[in-house]
């Protein structure tokens, strides 16, 4: 008789409490991985660590964010089903909390994916329209005094000018001199307008020589890539040559070529 009373006095299983804990853990996991993804570039911005540590953090995010996103999504669906089966009033609320974790983890997964180079991207960081006579930096040269990458075309580990030329031509055959049926002055003004649209920092601009030098700072890790532009005349056409060179990094995940393509499209 006493044993029966003991069993009858046992409190019912608190489904609402444990489902709230599950939803909270999903939210915590999603927000946690999201904060790590944001901390990676933020630490570089404020000088807590260099880009290498930032990329290491993004590699961690890339390894776990998709698992967290998928797991929290499954749990969110399970929470909704169990809550409905148990006739709980907060079914959609619990599922929604877990789904927030899913959304944040998905965004966290997307951030490092933006740094993944397209298939066939070569490990180079120097792109020039004229690979035989690549433009030289003058005004920007002092700003690159402490840069890891040299301004010499074809420099770097396991690299030569010939190999760099070959890799670029194979990967980016469209990066070549741009010709215009217009005056040097008109193309120069178009180039300056395009640079302003793109948000590059102009270091030097001289219409008489047709030269422009500018620096583009990337958004996430504040990498500084330098661009030099030269406009000349050939057969009554204005010919624009350009070169884009990263200050750090063996590979640029295609950023320099993409930068010149965007610049050319605005011309």
PLY file of the C-alpha trace (Angstrom):
ply
format ascii 1.0
element vertex 267
property float x
property float y
property float z
element edge 266
property int vertex1
property int vertex2
end_header
0.00 0.00 0.00
2.80 2.39 0.83
4.57 1.53 -2.43
1.42 2.37 -4.37
1.14 5.70 -2.60
4.76 6.47 -3.41
4.18 5.93 -7.12
1.00 7.94 -7.12
2.74 10.88 -5.42
5.46 11.08 -8.11
5.07 14.41 -9.96
4.28 14.22 -13.70
7.09 14.75 -16.19
7.48 18.49 -16.84
7.53 18.56 -20.64
7.29 22.33 -20.83
10.41 22.84 -18.71
12.64 20.45 -20.65
11.42 21.66 -24.01
12.25 25.23 -22.95
15.75 24.06 -22.02
16.14 22.43 -25.45
14.99 25.59 -27.20
17.36 27.69 -25.13
20.30 25.43 -25.95
19.53 25.75 -29.65
19.44 29.51 -29.33
22.68 29.52 -27.34
24.48 27.28 -29.87
23.39 29.35 -32.85
24.18 32.71 -31.30
27.48 31.37 -29.96
28.77 30.26 -33.36
27.48 33.52 -34.82
29.44 35.56 -32.30
32.61 33.65 -33.13
32.06 34.39 -36.84
31.68 38.10 -36.07
34.62 38.11 -33.66
36.99 36.80 -36.36
37.04 40.03 -38.43
36.21 42.30 -35.49
39.39 41.25 -33.70
41.37 42.23 -36.80
39.62 45.59 -37.02
40.47 46.59 -33.45
43.93 45.02 -33.44
43.38 42.09 -31.06
44.89 39.62 -33.55
46.07 39.44 -37.14
44.20 38.02 -40.11
45.72 34.56 -39.60
43.95 34.17 -36.25
40.81 35.56 -37.83
40.90 32.93 -40.56
41.51 30.22 -37.95
38.33 31.26 -36.17
36.42 31.20 -39.45
37.72 27.70 -40.14
36.29 26.64 -36.78
32.98 28.27 -37.69
32.99 26.59 -41.09
33.54 23.20 -39.48
30.65 23.48 -36.99
28.11 26.04 -38.21
26.42 23.75 -40.74
26.07 20.98 -38.14
24.59 23.44 -35.64
22.22 24.88 -38.25
21.01 21.42 -39.25
20.75 20.16 -35.69
18.83 23.15 -34.40
16.44 22.93 -37.35
15.67 19.30 -36.55
15.19 20.14 -32.88
12.93 23.08 -33.77
10.67 20.78 -35.77
10.73 18.17 -32.97
9.84 20.83 -30.41
6.83 21.87 -32.44
5.62 18.28 -32.85
6.13 17.27 -29.20
4.56 20.50 -27.93
1.50 19.91 -30.06
1.23 16.27 -28.96
1.45 17.34 -25.31
-1.04 20.18 -25.92
1.36 22.85 -24.72
0.34 26.45 -25.31
3.87 27.66 -26.20
4.56 25.27 -29.09
5.27 27.97 -31.70
7.23 30.06 -29.23
9.58 27.17 -28.36
10.06 26.24 -32.00
10.67 29.89 -32.90
13.40 30.23 -30.27
15.19 27.19 -31.69
14.76 28.51 -35.22
16.53 31.72 -34.25
19.55 29.57 -33.48
19.17 27.92 -36.89
19.07 31.25 -38.73
22.07 32.69 -36.86
24.11 29.51 -37.41
23.23 29.59 -41.12
24.44 33.18 -41.41
27.60 32.22 -39.50
28.16 29.37 -41.96
27.74 31.76 -44.90
30.42 34.22 -43.76
33.43 31.90 -44.22
31.86 30.55 -47.41
32.31 34.02 -48.96
36.07 33.51 -48.64
36.02 30.19 -50.45
37.67 30.69 -53.86
35.76 29.62 -56.97
36.82 26.38 -58.62
40.08 26.83 -60.53
41.20 29.98 -58.72
45.02 30.06 -58.83
47.10 30.88 -55.71
48.17 34.32 -56.95
47.69 37.84 -55.63
48.90 40.05 -58.50
46.71 40.72 -61.57
47.73 42.92 -64.50
46.16 43.69 -67.87
49.62 43.79 -69.45
51.56 40.85 -68.06
54.57 41.51 -70.32
54.97 45.07 -69.06
53.11 45.23 -65.76
52.54 48.72 -64.41
54.79 49.88 -61.58
53.70 51.59 -58.36
55.20 54.98 -57.58
53.06 57.00 -55.16
51.88 53.87 -53.35
55.39 52.40 -52.99
56.09 54.08 -49.59
52.75 52.78 -48.26
53.84 49.22 -49.02
57.17 49.47 -47.19
56.05 46.95 -44.56
53.85 44.85 -46.85
54.42 41.10 -46.86
54.07 40.95 -50.66
56.69 42.56 -52.88
55.77 44.92 -55.73
58.07 42.97 -58.04
55.97 41.13 -60.60
56.25 37.37 -60.18
57.86 37.45 -56.76
56.81 35.09 -53.97
57.27 31.46 -52.95
57.49 29.07 -55.92
56.60 31.88 -58.31
58.21 33.54 -61.33
57.00 36.23 -63.71
56.46 33.60 -66.43
54.48 31.31 -64.13
52.36 34.19 -62.81
51.63 35.27 -66.37
50.60 31.74 -67.31
48.37 31.23 -64.25
46.59 34.52 -64.84
46.00 33.90 -68.54
44.57 30.46 -67.80
42.26 31.66 -65.00
41.39 35.19 -66.15
41.73 35.45 -69.95
39.34 38.42 -69.94
41.72 40.61 -67.93
43.37 42.55 -70.73
43.91 46.19 -71.82
40.67 48.12 -72.23
40.25 50.18 -75.41
37.86 53.12 -75.84
36.81 55.31 -78.72
37.27 58.36 -76.53
39.93 60.82 -75.42
42.38 60.13 -72.61
40.73 62.89 -70.59
37.27 61.37 -70.96
38.45 57.89 -69.96
40.46 59.39 -67.09
37.33 61.13 -65.79
35.32 57.91 -66.16
37.99 56.06 -64.22
37.93 58.60 -61.40
34.13 58.39 -61.24
34.30 54.58 -61.11
36.90 54.71 -58.33
34.64 57.00 -56.32
31.70 54.64 -56.83
33.79 51.68 -55.69
35.01 53.54 -52.61
38.73 53.25 -53.32
41.11 55.68 -51.66
42.91 57.74 -54.30
46.62 58.09 -53.50
47.68 59.91 -56.68
45.92 61.07 -59.87
47.58 62.95 -62.75
45.71 63.66 -65.98
48.86 64.81 -67.77
50.53 61.42 -67.37
47.25 59.50 -67.38
48.17 57.73 -64.11
46.00 56.91 -61.11
47.03 55.00 -58.00
44.48 53.96 -55.39
43.95 51.56 -52.50
40.92 49.35 -51.93
40.25 48.07 -48.39
38.24 44.84 -48.19
35.24 44.75 -45.87
35.66 41.74 -43.59
39.37 41.62 -42.80
40.39 45.13 -43.91
42.97 43.81 -46.38
44.54 46.61 -48.41
44.98 45.92 -52.12
46.64 48.51 -54.35
45.61 49.48 -57.87
47.59 51.40 -60.49
45.96 52.62 -63.72
47.59 54.09 -66.81
45.74 55.57 -69.81
47.53 56.10 -73.11
46.66 56.69 -76.79
46.99 54.10 -79.55
45.53 54.49 -83.05
43.13 57.22 -82.00
41.87 55.11 -79.13
42.38 55.49 -75.39
43.98 52.37 -73.93
43.63 51.69 -70.21
45.94 49.29 -68.41
45.59 48.38 -64.74
47.20 46.26 -62.07
45.79 45.13 -58.72
48.16 43.77 -56.06
47.46 42.49 -52.54
49.71 43.56 -49.68
49.39 40.24 -47.83
48.46 36.67 -48.68
49.81 34.17 -51.21
46.39 33.82 -52.83
43.61 36.39 -53.13
40.65 33.98 -53.72
40.07 35.82 -56.99
39.52 39.23 -55.42
41.99 41.22 -57.56
40.55 39.92 -60.83
37.01 40.55 -59.57
38.03 44.07 -58.56
39.33 44.92 -62.04
36.28 43.35 -63.69
33.96 45.50 -61.58
36.06 48.58 -62.35
35.98 47.86 -66.10
32.21 47.33 -66.04
31.74 50.81 -64.59
33.81 52.34 -67.37
0 1
1 2
2 3
3 4
4 5
5 6
6 7
7 8
8 9
9 10
10 11
11 12
12 13
13 14
14 15
15 16
16 17
17 18
18 19
19 20
20 21
21 22
22 23
23 24
24 25
25 26
26 27
27 28
28 29
29 30
30 31
31 32
32 33
33 34
34 35
35 36
36 37
37 38
38 39
39 40
40 41
41 42
42 43
43 44
44 45
45 46
46 47
47 48
48 49
49 50
50 51
51 52
52 53
53 54
54 55
55 56
56 57
57 58
58 59
59 60
60 61
61 62
62 63
63 64
64 65
65 66
66 67
67 68
68 69
69 70
70 71
71 72
72 73
73 74
74 75
75 76
76 77
77 78
78 79
79 80
80 81
81 82
82 83
83 84
84 85
85 86
86 87
87 88
88 89
89 90
90 91
91 92
92 93
93 94
94 95
95 96
96 97
97 98
98 99
99 100
100 101
101 102
102 103
103 104
104 105
105 106
106 107
107 108
108 109
109 110
110 111
111 112
112 113
113 114
114 115
115 116
116 117
117 118
118 119
119 120
120 121
121 122
122 123
123 124
124 125
125 126
126 127
127 128
128 129
129 130
130 131
131 132
132 133
133 134
134 135
135 136
136 137
137 138
138 139
139 140
140 141
141 142
142 143
143 144
144 145
145 146
146 147
147 148
148 149
149 150
150 151
151 152
152 153
153 154
154 155
155 156
156 157
157 158
158 159
159 160
160 161
161 162
162 163
163 164
164 165
165 166
166 167
167 168
168 169
169 170
170 171
171 172
172 173
173 174
174 175
175 176
176 177
177 178
178 179
179 180
180 181
181 182
182 183
183 184
184 185
185 186
186 187
187 188
188 189
189 190
190 191
191 192
192 193
193 194
194 195
195 196
196 197
197 198
198 199
199 200
200 201
201 202
202 203
203 204
204 205
205 206
206 207
207 208
208 209
209 210
210 211
211 212
212 213
213 214
214 215
215 216
216 217
217 218
218 219
219 220
220 221
221 222
222 223
223 224
224 225
225 226
226 227
227 228
228 229
229 230
230 231
231 232
232 233
233 234
234 235
235 236
236 237
237 238
238 239
239 240
240 241
241 242
242 243
243 244
244 245
245 246
246 247
247 248
248 249
249 250
250 251
251 252
252 253
253 254
254 255
255 256
256 257
257 258
258 259
259 260
260 261
261 262
262 263
263 264
264 265
265 266
